[in-house]
């Protein structure tokens, strides 16, 4: 469970600090339902840009932000539907869109879920302690952003091969940016850097998304509720929700599926990963190009017992579809093939991992022979807003996007199959869970009794963690009342 022990001295200091800096904090209830956000905050947001370094943007940690880069308020959860004309499968695939979060990715929510409980309890002092955000991309961006809104110093850690857009932005926001060797699958190098920092003697608090329960708690509560709200607009009559697909990554986003299983019994959870690093599928390793989904280990916060399928996605397919969906002549070909022109114009709402999730969702739909009455939900973590340089690199590497390229990529999209998938039985799930031992017990000094509790006391371990949201909201409300600005 999340430690909610109160340090009264630092808590009082944080209250005075936030009063001085004019900072208040949203509750989980507000992030789920923005109608609960105070009117005074909404008045501020009407004058503030989506990415502006203003503490009021803490209240834009929501799936329901208005689709405006400046001055927007709220609507329903942002999403779009990928129909059979595009995907080649009969089921409709709903993609939640992270484009309209501050920083352009939903990871800012997970970072807040990790940091906020420590701030309101007084376990973290933003005036003296540096917040360390280890990540394979968007999480450290979100952490650096949240830290900046709290006028706190941040250290961002991410692999050196991530897109240059990430580094350019981070260098303006974070107090320090550390590039570790390798690509998105080189997570151990990130963990090694964290141990080095711990031993440095600096006043630090490491918010590791792979083992911080605030990460899945945020997704269980906020992302799960957003998907439920979206589904309630589509699941009528004989329509049904079949499954939820998310990259394994930090394990946090998968927790939304645990929430959905309770609301839609019989639905399944699919963990997607890169075929070039098939950790869950084959206990494998390697490097890949699906940015932001760190692997070669099983995250501490991944509830393996809830995961029903693993689907591995070839990173070459994601890069080719990246071009098809974003090059002008590729889009023209999609419209000519019968895909709605308005949808085609919005395919840039999917970044590389979003395209990977879409492919995994298609594989799941085809594997289970889903019909037009079925809906599958997945996540577009970010958008092409963060990957313009990758398109330029592909052109340099492969030449201009030609008609023959387009036809091959249209065929690729249509021929996505059920290869490199596994439907998990009880002992398949346990085998994946057991892999945690090697990373978390041997390397990261976790407690083996807690590892066993995740599996053998499953419902209490995870259920009691997710129930803490009410306690955190009460602590946050009390904190805001003492700050006295709302």
N, C-alpha and C positions, 0 to 999 in steps of 0.2 A: 504494500500500500504506500501511498504518498505520505511522507512525513509532514504532519501539520502541527508539530510542536511549535509553540510560540516563544520567541525571544522578545520579551517585553521591552527591553532597552532599545534594541535595534528597530523593533516595530514602531515605537514612539518616534524614533529618529526618522524613519521612513515616512511616517505620517506628516511630520513637520516639513520634510524635504519635498514631498509631493504637493503640499499646500503652497510652498514657496514657488515651486515650478509650475503650479496650476495643472497638475496631473491627477486625473481620476482614472479608474479602471473599469472596463466592462465586465459584467458577470457572464457566466456561461449561458444563463437564461437570455441575456440580451444578444449574445452572439447567435443563439438559436432563433430568436424572435426579436428582430430590430425594432418592432413597435414598442418594446419596453425601454428603449433608449431615451433618456431625458430630452425634452424639447430644446433645452439650452444647448446641448451637444449638437443636435441636428442643425440648429441655427448656425453654429460654427462651421459645420461641414459644408454648408452651402457656399462657403467662400474658400474652401481648401481643396487642393489637388489630391488625387488618389495616392500619389507617391510622395506628397509633401512631408517634410520632417516636422510634423506638428503632432502633439500628443493626442489631439482629438481623433487622429486616424487610428488609434487603438480601437475605436468604436466601428471601424470598417473591417475588423477581423470577422468577416461573415461571408457566407456564400450568396447573400442576397443584396449585395451592393448594386446600385443602379449602374448601368453600363455607360458611364461617363468618366473621362479622365480628370474632370474637375467639377466640384460642386454637386456631385451626385448624392442621393440619399439611398432609398432602399426599394426593392420590389420583391419578387419571388426568387428562389434559388436559381442562379444562372446555369443554364444547361442548353444542350441542343441534341437533336435526335438524328442518328445515322440510319437511314432506311435501307431496305433490301437493294434498292437501285444502286447504292454505293457499295455496300458491304458484300453482296452476293449471298448472304444468308437470309432466311425468312424472318427471323426475329428482328425486332427493332432494338437498337442499342442507344441508350441514353448516356450521354457524356456530361458529367458535371464540369463546369468551366472555372478554372482557377485564375483566369486572365484578369478578373476584376477585383482581386485582392490587392492591397498595397504590396509592392514589390513584384506584382504580376504572377504570384504563385501562392497556393494555399498553405505552403509550409510555414508561413508567418503565423498561422493559427496554432500549429504544433509548438512553435517556440514560445508563444504566449502561454500555452497550457503548461509548459515546463517552468517558466520563470515566475508567473503571477503568484502561485502558491507560496513561493519562497519570499517574495516581496511583502505580501500582506501578513505573513507570519513573523517576519523579521529574521528569517534565516539567510537573507541576502541583503547586503548593504550596497546600493548602487553608487554611493559616494566614494567608497574605498575599495570595493572588490571588482575585479574585472570579470566579465562574463565570457566564458570560452564556448564557442559554438563549433564543434567538430561535425563535418558534413561532407557529402559528395556533391553539394551545390546549393540548392534552394534553401535548405534549412539554415545554413550559416548566413545566407543573405537575409532571411527573415529574422534571425537572431540579432544580427548587426543592426537591422532596422529598428527592432523593438528596443534594443539597448540605446540607440540614438534618441528615440522618443522619450526615454527615461533619463536622458542626459547622463548615461552610464557608458563607461569604456568597454569596448568589445574586442575580442580576438576571434577572427574568423579563420577556420582551417578547412581547406578543400584541396582535392587533387590538382596537380599542375596542368593536366590535360583538359580541364573543363573549358567551356566556351569563353572567349575573351570578353564578351559582354558582362559575364559574371564578375570577372576580375576588375574590369574598368569601373563598374559601379561600386564594388566592395571597397576599392582603394579610396573612394571618396567618403565612405560611410563609417567603416570600421577603424578602430584605433590601430589595429595591426592585422595584416593578412598573411597567413602562412600557407604556402603551396607545398603539399607533400608529394612524394614521387608517385607516378602512375596515373591511372584513369579511375573512373567511377567504381570499379571493382576492387580497388586497392584500399580497403577499409582498415586493415591492420596497421598500415603506415600512419593513418590518422590517429588510431588508438595509441600507437607508440609515441606520437608527438604529444598526446595528452599526458602520458606518463612522464615524459620529459618535463613538461610544464609543471606538473604536480611537484616534481622534485626540485624545481627551481627556487622555491621559497617565496615566490610572488603570492600576493593575496588574490586568489583566483577561485571561481566556482565554475566547474565544467558541467554544462548542460548537454549531455550526450543523448541525442535523440534515440539511439539504439537501445538504451536501457532506462530512460526516463519515462515513468508511467504517465506523466502529464501529456505525452505525445498521443498514446492510444486513447486516453481519457477524452482529449479534445475531439478526436475523430469519432469516437463512439457517440459522444453527446451531440456535437455540432454537425459533423458531416453526415452521421447516420440520420439525424432528424431532418436535415436538408433533403436527403434522398427520399425519405419517407414522404415528405411534403410533395416532392415532384411526382413520385409514383402514385400518390392519391389522385393526381389529375389524369392518369393514364389507365390505372387498373380498375376497370369497370366491366360489368357483365362477365363474359368468359375470358377476359384478359387476365394474365397472371405474371407475377414477378418470378423469374427463374433463378437469377444469380447475380452476384456482385463480383467484379473483377478489379484487382488492384495489384500493381507491382509490389513485390515483397519488400524491397527497399529497406526502410527502417522498421517495418512491421506496424507502424502506427496507423496508416490509412486503412489497413485491413480490418482494424477494429470496428469501423463503420459497418462491416458485414456482420459482425457479432450482434450489433444492435438490430440490424435488419432481419436477422434470423428470428428474433423474438417477435417482431411485428409481422413477418411474413413466413410462418412455419413452412418448412420444406424447401426454402431457398438455399442456394449454395454459395460458398466463398471460393474464389479462384485466385491463387497467387501466381502472378506473372513474373517472369524473369528472362534474362537474356540467354539465348541458346549457347552463346560463346562462353558463358560462365554459369553452367547448369547446377547450381549449388543444391537446390531443393530436389531437382529432378534426378540428378545422377551423383550427388555429393561431389560435384566437379568444381573446376576453377578455370580462370582465364581472364582476359580483358575484353571489353566490348564498348560499343559506341552509344548505348541508350543512356544518355546522361541523367544522372541524379538518382539512380537506383542501386546504391552500393550493395555489394554482395560478397561472396566467398566466406560467409558466415550466416548463422541464423540469429536475428536480433533477439535480445533478451525479452523485448515486449511483444514479440510475435506469438500469438496464441495458436500454437500448432494444432491443438486438438479441434479447433473450429474450422481449420482449412480443409476443403473437400477436394480440390483439384490443384494441380500445378500445370502451368502452360508455359513452355519456353518459346521465345520469339527470336527469330533470326535478326540480328541487328542490321544486316544488309537490306532486309525488307523494310525496316523503318526508314533507312536513309533514302531508299528509292522512292518510297511513298511520300517522304518529305518533299522531294522534288515535284512529284506528280501533283500534290495538293497545293503547291505554292508557286510554281513556275506558271507564267501566263498561258503558254500553249498547253500545258498540262491541264489547267483548269478548263480551257476551251474544250479539250477532248472529253473531260468528264461531263460537261454540259451536253455535248453532242451524243454521249452515250446514254443520256436519259436522266442524269442526276440534276436535281433542282438547282437552278443558277444561284439562288439566294444562299442555299446551303454551301455550295462550292465557294462562294465568296467569303464564307466564314470558317473554312477549314484551317485557316491560320490560327484558330483558337486552340489547336492541338500542337504542342511542342513534340519533341522526339519521344519522350516517355508516354505522352498521350497517344501517339500513333501506335507505340508498342502495346499499350493497354487495349486500344481498339482491335489490334490483330488478335490478342489473346481472347477478347470477348467474342470475336468471330469464330475462333477455334472452339470455344466453349459451346457456342450456339450450334455449330455444325456437329460436334461430338455428341451432343444430347438430342440432336434432330429436333430442335425447337421450331415452332411454327409462328405464323403471323400473329398468334394470340399471346406470344411470349415477349417479355421485356427483359433485357439485360442492362445493368448499370455499370459504368466504369468512370474513370476520372481523367480529365485533362489537367494535370497538375499545373502546367504553365502553357504558354503559347509561343508562337514564332517571334514574339517580341524579344525573346532571349536567344534566338538562334539565327539571326540574319547572317552572321559570319559563316555559319555552317553551310548555307546555300552557296555562298561565294567560294568556299573551299571545295565544294563538290564540283562546281563549274571549272575551277582551276585543275582539279584532279581528273575529271572525266570529259571535259569539253562542254560545249553548249548542249542544252537539252533538246534532243532531236526527235523527229517523228518516230523513228524506230525505237528510241528510248521510251517514248510515251506508250507505244503499243505493247512493248514488253512489260511495262509497269502496270498498265491496265489489266493485262493477263495475269500478272502476279497478284494483283488485288483480288481478282475473280477466283483465283485458284488456291487461296489460303485453305489449308486442310487441317486435319486433326493429328498431324504428326507431332512428336515431341510433347505429348500430353500424358498426364497420369491422373487417374481417379484414385484418390487415397483411401485405403482401408484403415482400420484402427492401428495396425502395426506399422503401416506406411507413415502415418502421422507421428507415431511414437519415435520412429527412426529419425525423422526430421527434428523432432523435439530434442532427442538425445545428442544431436550435433552441437547444441548449445554448450555442452560440457566443455568442449575443447577450447572454445573462445572465452567463455565467461567464467568458468571455474578455474581452468588452468592458467589462462592469460590475464584475466581481468579481476580476479580475486573475489568473485561472487560466492555466495553460500550455496552449497549443493542441496541443503535442506529446502531452500526457496525454489531451486530448480525442480525438485520433486513435488513441491506444493503446487507449482504451476500445472502439473499433470495430474497428480493423484488427489489433490484437493481443488480441482479445477474451478468448480462453480463458486466456491468461497473466495479463492484467490483473485480471480478476475472480477467476479460480481461485487465483492466488497470494495475493490479499487474503483470501479465505475460508479458505485454509490457515493463516493466521496465528493462528487460534483456538488451536492447540496451543501456539504460542509464548507467547501471552497467558496461557493457563492455567498454563504452567510458571512464568512470571514471578509470577503471582498466588499460586501455591503457595509459591514461595520467599519472597515477601513475607510471607505469613501465618506461615511457619515462623519468620521473623526477628522478627515481632511477638510470637509465642510464646504465644498465648492459646488455641489450639485443642488 
